[in-house]
Amino acid sequence: MCLAVPGKVEKIKGDVGIVNFNGVKREVRLDLVDVKIGDYVIVHTGFAIEKMDEKDALESLDIWKELLKAEEDY
């Protein structure tokens, strides 16, 4: 099973980007997608596999925040 959390591309150098996942920044390979700084991506095993529409990415991040808050309140 894969949990897909959107991340925002903050830097690009060649085929490697720095992607911000709600404050956690990771190096990600960008070989499989055509993205620019500011785009949202879904990452699997260190590779960006899909570019996400910003509206959909922000909605998904809101759902994740709600789930994490519910977990904390439990």
CORCOR-V807732 format. One record per residue. N is the residue number from 1. RES is the residue in one small letter. PHI is phi in whole degrees, 0 to 359 (* if undefined). NEAR is the number of other C-alpha atoms within 10 Angstrom. D_CENTER is the distance of its C-alpha to the mean C-alpha in whole Angstrom. Layout:
# CORCOR-V807732
N;RES;PHI;NEAR;D_CENTER, N;RES;PHI;NEAR;D_CENTER
This chain:
# CORCOR-V807732
1;m;*;3;17, 2;c;238;7;13, 3;l;263;8;11, 4;a;259;11;8, 5;v;249;16;5, 6;p;292;28;3, 7;g;228;27;2, 8;k;258;24;5, 9;v;288;24;8, 10;e;255;15;11, 11;k;217;15;13, 12;i;223;17;14, 13;k;223;9;17, 14;g;67;9;18, 15;d;261;12;16, 16;v;238;16;14, 17;g;233;24;11, 18;i;258;20;10, 19;v;245;28;6, 20;n;262;19;7, 21;f;254;17;5, 22;n;54;12;8, 23;g;100;9;11, 24;v;263;9;10, 25;k;257;15;10, 26;r;225;14;10, 27;e;283;15;11, 28;v;224;21;10, 29;r;284;22;12, 30;l;246;24;12, 31;d;301;14;15, 32;l;266;12;14, 33;v;225;14;13, 34;d;256;12;14, 35;v;229;18;12, 36;k;228;15;13, 37;i;302;13;12, 38;g;101;13;11, 39;d;285;18;9, 40;y;257;27;6, 41;v;225;28;5, 42;i;256;20;5, 43;v;241;21;6, 44;h;226;15;10, 45;t;48;9;12, 46;g;87;13;11, 47;f;244;18;11, 48;a;290;25;8, 49;i;251;17;10, 50;e;202;17;10, 51;k;272;20;9, 52;m;246;17;9, 53;d;297;12;11, 54;e;302;15;11, 55;k;300;10;13, 56;d;296;12;12, 57;a;297;20;8, 58;l;294;15;10, 59;e;297;12;12, 60;s;297;15;10, 61;l;295;17;9, 62;d;297;12;13, 63;i;296;12;14, 64;w;300;14;12, 65;k;299;13;14, 66;e;296;12;17, 67;l;297;12;17, 68;l;294;12;16, 69;k;294;11;19, 70;a;298;10;21, 71;e;297;9;21, 72;e;294;8;22, 73;d;284;7;25, 74;y;288;6;26
